[in-house]
Amino acid sequence: MSKHHHKHATVAQSGPTGPTPTTPTAVASSDQRHNAQLTSAEVIRLFAYRKWENAGRPTGDGVQFWLEAEQELGQRK
């Protein structure tokens, strides 16, 4: 049986001067921003849902509840 040695490829991102390697720190930072955005959206969604329920679950797309939740949560920061 032969041993295989694999070199790990570096993820590259296109930049103005061509591809640049992505460091683990850059990837972690990007992941944190993405997770923060997802967390914020999830918090807004839950807050808007509660507002919709408290309003008696009216028909419609619920945009007004989303916008109210965004505004109210934004003021809490």
C-alpha positions in Angstrom: 0.0 0.0 0.0 1.4 3.4 -0.9 1.2 6.4 1.4 -0.5 9.5 -0.1 0.6 12.9 1.1 -2.0 15.6 0.4 -1.3 19.2 0.4 -4.1 21.3 1.6 -5.2 23.9 -0.9 -5.6 27.5 0.2 -8.9 29.1 -0.5 -8.4 32.2 -2.7 -10.5 35.3 -3.2 -10.3 37.5 -6.2 -8.9 40.9 -5.4 -8.0 43.9 -7.6 -4.5 42.4 -8.2 -5.7 38.8 -8.7 -6.4 36.0 -6.3 -5.1 36.4 -2.7 -5.0 33.5 -0.2 -7.6 33.6 2.5 -6.2 33.2 6.0 -8.1 31.3 8.7 -8.5 34.6 10.5 -10.2 36.2 7.5 -12.4 33.2 7.1 -13.3 33.3 10.8 -14.0 37.0 10.7 -16.3 36.5 7.6 -18.1 33.6 9.4 -18.6 35.7 12.5 -20.2 38.6 10.4 -22.4 36.1 8.6 -23.5 34.5 11.8 -24.2 37.9 13.4 -26.4 38.7 10.4 -28.2 35.4 10.7 -28.6 35.9 14.4 -30.0 39.4 13.9 -32.4 38.2 11.3 -33.5 35.4 13.5 -34.1 37.8 16.4 -36.0 40.2 14.2 -38.1 37.3 12.8 -39.0 36.0 16.3 -39.8 39.5 17.6 -42.0 40.2 14.5 -43.8 36.9 14.9 -44.7 37.7 18.5 -45.9 41.2 17.4 -48.0 39.5 14.7 -49.4 37.0 17.2 -50.2 39.8 19.7 -52.1 41.6 16.9 -54.4 38.6 16.5 -52.6 37.0 13.6 -54.0 39.2 10.8 -53.8 38.2 7.2 -51.2 39.8 5.0 -47.5 39.5 4.4 -46.4 40.8 7.8 -44.0 43.4 6.5 -45.2 46.0 8.9 -44.4 43.7 11.9 -40.9 43.0 10.5 -40.2 46.7 10.0 -41.5 47.5 13.5 -39.4 44.8 15.0 -36.3 46.0 13.2 -36.9 49.6 14.3 -37.6 48.6 18.0 -34.6 46.2 18.2 -32.4 48.8 16.5 -33.2 51.3 19.2 -32.2 48.8 21.9 -28.6 48.5 20.7 
